[in-house]
Amino acid sequence: MRISNRIKKVFRRKLASALAASIMAFSIGVTSVSAADVVNITLDETIQRAFENNRVIKESIAEREAAYWSLSEARRQTNPQVSWSFSGARVGGLYYRNQNMNRAFSNTGAINMPIYQGGRLKEGRRSARYALSAADLSLENTMQSVRLQSTTYYFNVLQYRNLIEVYEEEVLTLQEHLRNVNAQFRVGTVAKVDVLESQVELANAMQNLVNIQNSYDVAVAELNNYIGLPADTVLRPQDTLAYKRYDLNLGDCTSYALENRADAAVADYAVKRAESAKKAAKAGYRPTVNAGISKELDTENLFGHKTNDQWRAGISASWNIFDGGITDAQVHQADAELIRAQEVAAQTREQIQLEVQSYFLQLHAAERNIATTQASVALAEENYKIAQVRYAAGVGTNLDVMDASRKLTEARSNYFTALYNYNTAKASLDRYMGVPVEIDVVRYITSEGEGKNAAQSREDAALTADAAEVPETAEVAPVVMIDFENPSPLPSETVERETTPPGAFQ
């Protein structure tokens, strides 16, 4: 369905003269494209821009860093704590005069360190480590979602670009038909009603084209917003929607998803954290032991001499023999939270199976529709040619021609829709199978289970050298604003239509 530049020029010229000014005001008037940025972009570049600029990913990175410092805090709970306090005062009265004191100063230094807390600190460290692992995998899960969403937005642009081409082709054919009807009317072989019907059909087709162009503009703006570009940036996608057969088995896809989905691993880490919380709650049944050293240097008398200088070092222990049932309540609460986490993990796996099956079926349904709609396009083209010949010979009606034109447009639209559905279903299936972006989930879990820290686990599971680096938060980027003072062009005015997807109609 290639449209030459000459045909495009003829199309625009005739389109300008075919409708009234009220319709043309919303059509495809030409404005300068120099006012806005024009970006040639591929699918891979789209995804990369989304990874770099999407705010959802930056939120996940910040959550990951917060989890890191939470683990650091938990580990430092067992470190010695050094404190110092000072007080000074002017004193008076009979008691202090008898003690020859008119000033009171106090300096106290102390070092305290927990020796045993009933397992609470140990489980706190373990829980924080699980939380950091979950944050790492949540970041991977977020990146997979961003990859899918940016791919979908990109495919939306390609889909509407294809539909613009379909409706432009319809307008061209209806313009040609109207010209033939006018010629026959002038020689008296057809009635005026045929001319009026053809004009109405052309006007409807042009309105459909305007609506599709508007949908294209909205799709471009959504893609720009998602990948961090100004919404009025003119994009020129360099890819086409094509059909590539995939030999996939539902059972294999489901098994892969259950092993590799990052959100399933995150749910498992939530269970482990709940188990640690239950063990930490049971620490209330056990004694606590602390070690401490303190040094005190106190008041001075009238002559400036120290009156109190002492130090102490030792171990203190305490044990709540009965706390009114508080620990029991905390343990039962933690037990309920554990059951809830286990149910969430089970529900997550059930949802994974449903999602994989759903998109697997969508993929194969779209694949069957591609073959069906491609054959339908060939039949519709033949039907339109026959209708035109019959009308020219006087044995067919004008309504037959317009009906054949509508069916041809519908067949072409259905073909591109099937291509779009197939490609988006494959992208969705990849996402819900857990196809990795940066880190391999299975390798990460294995490394974490071996006791390695988060940085080492990430390095073991990284797919690339860049992915092995621990992500860090950055300053908040400014909000991307549209320059409303600048009369920027509509993105649809720069639609590139020089390539036809493989297998498309001619």
PyMOL commands that set and color helices and strands:
alter all, ss='L'
color gray80, all
select helices_A, chain A and resi 5-18+21-24+43-53+55-76+94-98+120-186+192-227+250-260+262-285+326-393+398-433+441-449+454-461+465-468+491-494
alter helices_A, ss='H'
color red, helices_A
select strands_A, chain A and resi 38-41+81-90+103-116+234-237+288-297+309-318
alter strands_A, ss='S'
color yellow, strands_A
deselect
rebuild
show_as cartoon
